[in-house]
Amino acid sequence: MLQTAIEAAQRAGQVIAARYLDPHHVTVKGYRDIVTEADAAAETVILNLIRERFPQHAILSEEAGGDELDADCLWVVDPIDGTTNYAHRIPIFCVSIAVLQAGQPVLGVIHDPMRDQTFVAERGRGAWRDGAPIHASRVETLAHTVVGVDWGHKDEVRAQILDYVQRVAPHCGTVRALGSAALALAYVAAGWLDAYFHLGLKPWDVAAAMLLIAEAGGRCTTIQGEPFHVNLPGCLATNGLLHQDLLTALGTAKAAD
């Protein structure tokens, strides 16, 4: 399954990269939510390979929809995470593929087609980028951190995110909004971001990335510090060392363990 996930993500990445500079057909599918012809093309490549090799498995994909999270063996697919960036030719987006068993990720792959980088995690076996082990950062001081964030689609979500940014920004080194939740979370696993939070996540945004973070020694909880599950919209991911300090800065530490 892991080899298939890697192969599918990289094949889809080739499709996405080849179309990057072309004019895109953009369809509005919801409030501040778009899809391009490249999303559909990449998704077809991924789903066809999964169905060819594992016809008995369930699939949940952002554009095609699919099965429930409690399926025995479920592939969770985002053909392009960061479609708005892609449509505007901002080169920060990725392919995300995970496999869940009993609702828990057992493998995850995040592929960045513009940099040809592939982040991989397998439960209990660690996390890698292009075959080299990765680990969350060792930064322990909030003032030295780079904290990632993304805005979400809904007005009320953005208002809450803005409130949290205003609380955190005076205490951290800097704040970055990348526009791709899955790739930003992969950066936390790789130690390139020290922390990241988001309140508007979908399962395909986070299924692969939460396993990467866990296997790279980081920590992922709700914004209140409670156990995080793939079907929850709000996530705080850190290197683990900064987690309590960030909960305190966010003003949500009262619910933390």
N, C-alpha and C positions, 0 to 999 in steps of 0.2 A: 504493500500500500504506500509506503514512504517513497519508494522509487517512482511509482505512478504519479504521486502528488508532485514530486520534483519535476518529472518529465512534463506533466500537464501544465504546470505553472510556467515552465520555461518555453514550452511551445506557444502558449498564450502570449507570453511576453514578446516573442518574435512577431506575432501578429500585431500586437499593440505598437511596438516600436516601428514597424514598417509603415504604419498609417499615421505616425505621430505628426508629421508636417503637412499631411494632406488636409484639404477642407473636410470638416466633420459635419455629419448630419446629426443635429442635436434635437432630442425630443424631451419636452418637459413632462415628467411623470408625477410630479408633486410640487409642493411649495418649496422653492429653493433646491429642487432635486431633479437632476437631468440624467439622461442616458444617451450614449452615442452609438453609432454603428459599430465601433470598435469593441464596446462592451459586449454586444451581441455576438460578434465574430469570435472574440476570445472565449466567451462562455461556451459556445458551440464546440470549440476545440477541446476544452476541458471536459465537458459533460460526455462527449463522444468517447473519449479515452477511458473515463471512469466506467461508463456503461459497457464498453467492450471488454474490459478486464474484470469488472466486478458487477455483473448484471443484477445480482441479488441484493446489492447494497442500496440504501436510501440516499437521496440527495436533496439538499436545500441550497438553492443558489439565489443571489440577490435579484437577478432579472427574471429568471424562470420560475421562481418559487420552489415548491416541492414539499418534502415530507416534514414530519414533526421532529422536534429536538429529542424526544424520548425514543426514537427508533433505535433498534439494536446496534446498528452500525451505520452512521450517518456522515456523509461528506458534506461539508459546509464551504461554499464557494463564493468568492467575490472576484469577478473577472477583472474589474478595475476599481480599486479603492482609491479615490481621489479623482473621480471623473471630471469635476469642475476644473481642477488643475490641468488634466489632460486636454479638455476641450479648449482651454486658453493657452495651451502649449507651455505650461509651467511644469518642468520635468520632475515633479514629485508625486508619484503614484505607484501602485504595485498590484500584483496578483496575490490573492490570499486563498489558501486551501487548507482545510483541517479535516481530520476524521475524529468523530465523537463516538464513544461507546458508553452506554448508560448515561448520556448527557455530559460526559467529561472528555476533554480533548486528549487523544492518545498520540497524535502526531500533528505537526503544523509546518507549513511551508509558506514563506512570504518572499516573492521574487520581485526585485526592482529591475524592470527591463531597460531603463535608461543607463543604469550603471552596471548592468549585468551582475548583480549581486543576489545571492539566494541564501536566505536565513532558514534554518531547519531545526526543528526540535522533535524529540521522541520521548515520551513519558519515561522517566527513570534513567534516561541515557544521555542527557545533556542537550546543549544547543550549540549550533555552529553557523558560521558564515563562510560559504564556499569551502567547506571542509575544515576550517580552523575553528577551534573552540572559542566561544564568546562568553563574556561574563558581564553582569551589571556593574556599573561604576562603583568606585570605593569612596566617593565624596561623602563626607559626613557633616559638612557645614552648609547650612541652607544658603548662606550668603554667596557661596561659590557654585551654586547649582545653575544648570540650564533646564528650565521647566517647559515642557511642551503642552499645548492646549489646542483644541479645535472647537468650532462654534456650534455645530449642529444646524438644523433647519428651522426649528420652531422659535418664534419670538421669545416665548417664556424661557426656553432653554438658554438662548443667547443672553437674556437678561441675568440669569443665574450665573452663567459662566463669567460674564463681565464682573459681577459682584465678587466672585471668587478670585478673579485675576487682580482686582483692586486690593484684595486682602493679601494675596501672595506676593505681588510684585515688589512691595517695599522690603521684603525680607530675602528674596532670592537674587541670584546673579543676573538672570535675564529670562524673558519669556519668549517662546517661539510658537507660532501657529503654522504647521506644515501643510494642512489640508488633506492629509491622508492618515486616518487613525491607525490603520494596521501598520503602516511604515513607521510612524512615530513610535508605536509600541515596540516594534522591532529594534528601533534605535535605543530604547530603554534597555532592552535585553543585551544589546551590543555595548552598552556603556557610553553611547554618544549623547543621549539625553539622560539626565539624572532622574527625571520624573515626568509624568504626563497625566492629565485628567481630561475627562470628556463626560458629558451628560446625555448624549443622544446616540449611543451606540446600538448597533444591531448585531445579531450573532455572527454574521459573516465579517463584520469589522474586527472582531476580537477573538474569535475561536482559536485561530492559529497563534495569535500574538500572546494570549494569556499563557499558553504553554511555553512559548519561547521565554517569557519573563520568568516563569517558575523554574524552568530548567537552567536558566542563566543566573540564578541566585537572587532574583528580584522578588518583589511582592506586589500583588494585585488584590485590591479590596474595593468595596463600594466607596463612595465619597465620604461615607460616615465611618469607614473602617471595619465594616462587617464583611463576612465571606462573600466573595464575588462569584457569580455564575454567568455562564455564557448568554443567558437570556435577559440579563439586567442591563438597563440603559446607561447607568452611571458607574464610572470606574476611576480609581486612583491607582496608578502604577508607579512604583519607585524602585530604586536599587535596594530597598529594604532598610538601609541605614537611616534614611531620611523620612521614613514613613510617618512616624509619630509627630515629627516637627512640622511636616506639611499638613497633617490633620489639624494640628494646633493653629497653624497659620490660616487655614481655611475656615476655622471656627467650628469644625465638625468633630473634634476629638472626644467630646463627651460620650459619643456612641462607640468609640474604639475599644478594642479588647485591652 
